[in-house]
Amino acid sequence: MTVDEKIFHTLKEAFPSLKLMKDDFYLIGSAALILSGIKIENIYDLDILVSDRDADFLMAEWGNRRIIGHAPKDNELFSSKFARYKFSELDIEILGELKVNKMGVWERLEISDSQSITIDDFEIKTPTLNEQKRILQLFGRKKDKDRLKLIDKKLSDSYVF
């Protein structure tokens, strides 16, 4: 199964619950990059940015899927209502009201420019490529900087002179 197929399969598996959420939510991270046309060979989870109340809803809805004891990396950089859930192809990490620590100040991640992707009559939002660049710059880790190079290559290849 290709990485795209794993993403679609996992999202389809999660759709019944995602459809019931009250607030906007966004697929972010590597899966969003892949769905935006960036070539990434393999991923292990989907990152979904949600409101706190939708994070609470999914904690109840997916309680039997929750991976107990899984703690996110980079606790000094990120803060959210976090939980990781087991699905058949990829795990899903829920990030409720994600905040990023920038020089001691916690900034809430807000998506200001998004695009919609439709899968089997269900719409999922991802940040646009330019918005994903902004997010990766905000995060600033080595892997984020590596992803920025992939976006820049994709955007420069898109322009025909």
TIBAZA-853180 format. One record per atom (N, C-alpha, C, O): residue in one letter; z, x, y. Coordinates in steps of 0.1 Angstrom, whole numbers, plus 5000, padded with zeros to 4 digits. Example, Ala and Ser with C-alpha at 12.3 -4.5 7.8 and 13.67 -1.06 7.14 Angstrom:
// TIBAZA-853180
A507851324943A507851234955A507851324967A508551424967S507151284978S507151374989S507951295000S508051345011
***
This chain:
// TIBAZA-853180
M500050084988M500050005000M500050095012M500850185013T499150065022T499150145034T500350115043T501050015041V500550195053V501750175062V501550045070V502449975072D500250015074D500049895081D500349775072D500949675076E499949775059E500249665050E501749655048E502249545047K502449765047K503949755046K504549685058K505449605056I504049725070I504549655082I504349505082I505249425084F503049465079F502749325078F503549255068F504049145070H503649315056H504349255045H505849225049H506449115047T506449325055T507849315059T508049215070T508949135070L507149215080L507249115091L507048965085L507748875089K506148955076K505948815070K507148775062K507548655063E507848865056E509048835048E510148795058E511048715055A510148855070A511148825080A510848705089A511748655096F509648665089F509148555098F510048435098F510348385109P510448375086P511248255087P512448265096P512748165102S513148375096S514248395105S513848435119S514448375128L512848515120L512448555134L511948435142L512148435154K511348345135K510848225142K511948145148K511748065158L513148155143L514348075148L515148135159L516048075164M514748255163M515548325173M515248255187M514248195189K516248265196K516248195209K515548275220K514948215229D515548405219D515148495230D513948575226D513548585214D513248635236D512148725233D512648845225D513748885227F511848895216F512149015209F510849095208F509749045209Y511049225205Y509949315205Y510049415193Y511149465190L508949435187L508849545177L508649675185L507749675193I509549765183I509349895191I509350015181I509349985169G509250135186G509250245177G507950275170G506950235175S508050345159S506850385152S505950275147S504750285148A506550165143A505750045138A504949995150A503749955148A505549985162A504749935174A503650025177A502549985181L503850155176L502850255178L501650235168L500550245172I502050215156I500950205145I500150075148I498950085147L500849965151L500049845154L499249855167L498449775170S499549955175S498749985187S497650085185S497050125195G497450125173G496350205170G496650355169G495750435168I497950395169I498350535168I498550565153I499150485146K497950675149K498050715135K499350785132K499550895137I500150715124I501450775119I501350755104I501150635099E501550855096E501350855082E502350765075E502050685066N503650775078N504650705070N505850665079N506250745088I506450555077I507650505083I508650455073I508150415062Y509850435076Y510850385067Y511550255071Y512250195063D511350225084D511950095089D511150045100D510350115106L511449915104L510949855116L512149845126L513249805122D511849875138D512949855149D512549735157D511449725162I513449645157I513249525165I514349505176I515549505173L513849505188L514749495200L514949345202L514049265204V516249305202V516649155203V517749145213V518349245217S518049025217S519248995226S520449005217S520349005204D521649005223D522849015216D523048885207D523448895195R522748765213R522948645205R521948635193R522348585183D520748685195D519848695183D520248795173D520048775161A520848905177A521449005168A522548935160A522648955148D523448855166D524448785159D523848685149D524248675138F522848615154F522148515145F521548585133F521748535122L520948695134L520348765123L521448825114L521248835102M522548865120M523648915111M524148805102M524448835090A524148685107A524548575098A523348535088A523548515077E522148525094E520948485086E520648585075E520348545064W520748715077W520448815068W521648885062W521549005057G522748825062G523948885057G523848945043G524449055041N523148885034N522948935021N521949055020N521949125010R521249075031R520349195032R520949315039R520349425038R522049295045R522649405054R523049525045R523649515035I522649635051I523049765044I524349805051I524349855062I525449785043I526749815048I526949965049I526550045040G527550005060G527950145061G526850235068G527050355070H525650175070H524550255076H524850255091H524950155098A524950385096A525250405110A523950465117A523350555111P523650425128P522450475135P522750625139P523850665142K521650705139K521650835144K521750835159K521550725165D522050945165D522050955180D522950855187D522550795197N524150835182N525150745188N525550785202N525850705210E525350915205E525650955219E524550915229E524750915241L523350885223L522250855231L521950705232L521550655242F522250635221F521950485220F523250405218F524150455211S523250285223S524250185220S523650055219S522850015228S523949975208S523449845207S524249765196S525049825190K523949645196K524549565185K523649585173K522549525172F523949685164F523049745155F523449695140F524549675137A522349675133A522549655118A521149685112A520049665118R521249735099R520049765091R520049665079R521049645073Y518849615077Y518649515066Y517549565056Y516549625060K517849535044K516849575033K515849465031K516149345028F514549505031F513449415028F512649485017F512949605014S511749415011S511049474999S510249595002S510249684993E509649615013E508749725016E509449825026E509449945023L509949775037L510549855047L511849795052L511949665052D512849875055D514049815061D513749765075D512849815081I514649685080I514549635094I515849675101I516949645096E515649745113E516849775121E516749685133E515749685140I517849615135I518049525147I518849595157I519949645155L518249595170L518849665181L519149555191L518349525199G520449505192G520749405201G521149465214G522149545215E520449425225E520749475239E520849635239E521849685243L519849695234L519849845233L520049905247L519349875257K520950005247K521150085259K520950225256K521250275245V520450305266V520150445265V521050525275V521150485286N521650625270N522550705278N521750815285N521150905279K521650805298K520850895307K521850965316K522350905326M522251085313M523151165321M524451085324M524951085335G525051025313G526350965314G526250815319G527250755320V525050765322V524950625326V524150555316V523050595312W524750435311W524050355301W523050265308W523450175316E521750275304E520750195310E520250105299E519850145288R520149975302R519649875292R518149885291R517449885301L517649885279L516149895277L515549755280L515949665273E514749755289E514049625293E512549655290E512049755294I511849565284I510449575282I509749505293I509849385295S508949575301S508349515313S506849485311S506249415319D506249535301D504849515298D504549505283D504749605276S504149395278S503949375264S502649315260S501949265269Q502349325247Q501149265242Q501549185229Q502649215224S500749095225S501149015214S500149045202S498949065204I500749045191I499949065178I500248945170I501348905167T499148875165T499348755157T499148795142T498148855138I500048755134I500048775119I500248635113I501348585114D499348585106D499448455099D500148345109D501148285105D499548325120D499948225130D501348255135D501948165141F501848375134F503148415140F502848525150F502148625146E503448515162E503148615172E504348705173E505548665174I504048835173I505148935175I504749025187I503549055189K505649055196K505349125208K505649275205K506649305199T504849365211T505149505212T504949545226T504149485233P505549655230P505249705243P503849765243P503349805233T503149755255T501849815256T501949965254T503050015254L500850035252L500950175250L501550245262L502350335260N501150205274N501850265286N503250245286N504050325290E503750125282E505150085282E505850165271E506950215273Q505150185260Q505750265249Q505850415254Q506850485250K504950465262K505150595267K506350605276K507150695275R506550505284R507750505293R509050505285R509950575288I509050425274I510250415265I510450555258I511650595258L509450615253L509550745247L510050845256L510850935253Q509550845269Q510050935279Q511550915282Q512351005284L511950785282L513350755284L514250805273L515350865276F513750795261F514550835249F514650995249F515751045248G513551055251G513451205253G513851295242G513951415244R513951245229R514151335218R512851405214R511851375219K513051505205K511851585201K510851495195K509651505198K511251405186K510251315179K509651225189K508451185187D510351185200D509751095210D508651175218D507551125221K508951305220K507951385227K506751405219K505551415224D506951425206D505751435196D504951305196D503751315196R505551195197R504851065197R504051045211R503050995211L504651095221L503951095234L502651165234L501651125239K502651275227K501351355225K500351265218K499151275221L500751195208L499851105200L499250995209L498050965208I500150935217I499650835227I498650895237I497550835239D499051005242D498151075252D496751105246D495751085252K496751145234K495451175227K494651045225K493451045227K495350945220K494650815218K494150765231K492950715232L494850765242L494450715255L493250805261L492350745266S493350935259S492251015264S490950995255S489851005260D491150975242D489950945234D489350815237D488150785234S490050715243S489650585246S488650585258S487850495260Y488750685266Y487950695278Y486650775275Y486650885271V485550705277V484250765275V483650795289V483550715298F483150915290F482650965303F481150965303F480450995312
***
